[in-house]
């Protein structure tokens, strides 16, 4: 009885510490990402496509690094990879302040992407290892708050510091944020022990795969969701200027409020009723949010859009991650987490490029309507897959008997 209680315990010291470290890591990312568009435009007189390139190059470096980090875990201790990644992310965050050209800034972002890719692969893999299997949806929901809060609060901090203190101060703040992770990890000693040889052998076999067919649908859906976030992250500040809303950064604050409220709830709903109960209403909420945003000219409309987006995004993201984790064995958690974060970064990069091109040919309002169209596609793909799965299940009586 006692062992069962221990095995089902979620709020352990390692879980809490690693969640805090994830928050700090992603907070650094989001503070700087939100400020880069305005900084690059003002410092280097760049256009929207150049702004998109800054974000896309970082995402590309992160994705490639994650793909290489998963098999690297077979040969190199995870704590070595983690500390190396954090050190690289710290160094290139600090150096980005001194970049004197767009080219140098691109190099700094590639370096940061490599370090961030290593650290952001190891931390979720460690967390997945310590979450009880039956509470995976709930556990990922709570852990994912670190990412969602960073994605919501980080842009507010970044835009505010950038406006009042400049990019140099923001870079120093971002550097300090990652530096904090080192003493937290070192003195708490919460990194789980290396896996046994038997488990490591299974992980080695599984990590040779960089993709599993069961991850295709949730991965594709995550890319589409991230496309919409890429449009928000890259152009919300510029959209605010175009409609004369000085406090457009409040979008992220109200978005964060909605995420905090819905994220733990959506995890429990997923555990009890499956992903359909979360993804269908949540995707409709995101579509509504983007449509409202495209017509926004006042603060109440902006706040309504932010709340709707937070409710939808905060529900969909942890559900897709838990879906990916449940699609494989515990030895495949590294691959599943890598795929989740890679598809997020890919979607942000694609969103920045495609929506940046749309905005350059029309305006930001129309761009957000196009972004809403991506979420309609999300809903269509998911509904079709559900229907095909149900039909295939009914045509196989033996499958019903075995389940």
MOSULPE-V774717 format. One line per field, one symbol per residue. phi: phi as a letter, one per 20 degrees, with the letter a starting at -180 (. if undefined). psi: psi as a letter, one per 40 degrees, with the letter a starting at -180 (. if undefined). burial: + if it has 24 or more other C-alpha atoms within 12 Angstrom, else -. Layout:
phi: ???
psi: ???
burial: ???
This chain:
phi: .ffffffefeeeggffffffffgffffggfffffeggfffffecleefffgffgfffgfffffffffefgffffddgfffffffffffffgffffffefebfffffffffffffffffffeffffffffdfggfdfffffffffgffffffeegfffgfffgfecnffffffffffffggfgffffeeldfgffffffffffffffffedbcgfegffffffgfgfgffgffffcffffgffdmdfdfffgfffffgffgfefffffffffednfffdffffffffgfffffffdfccfgffffffffffffffefffffffgffffceffefgffffffffffffffffffffffffffecbfffgffffffffffgfffffffffffffffffcgfffffe
psi: dddddddehdgidddddddddddddddddddddddddddddddefiidddddddddddddddddddddddddeddhiddddddddddddddddddddeheiddddddddddddddddddedddddddddehhdefddddddddeddddddddddddddddddddeiddddddddddddddddddddddfehiiiiiddddddddddedheihdeedddddddddddddddddddedddddddefhdfdeeddddddddddddddddddddddeiddedddddddddddddddddeheidddddddddddddddedddddddddddeeaideeddddddddddddddddddddddddddddebidddddddddddddddddddddddddddddddegdddddd.
burial: ---------++--++++++++++++++++++++++++++++-----++++++++++++++++++++++++++++---++-+++++++++++++++++-+--+--+++++++++++++++++++++++++++++++++++++++++++++++++++++++++++--+++++++++++++++++-++----+++-------+--++-++-++++--++++++++++++++++++++++++++------+++++++++++++++++++++++++---+++++++++++++++++++++++-+-++++++++++++++++++++++++++++-++++++++++++++++++++++++++++++----++++++++++++++++-++---------------------
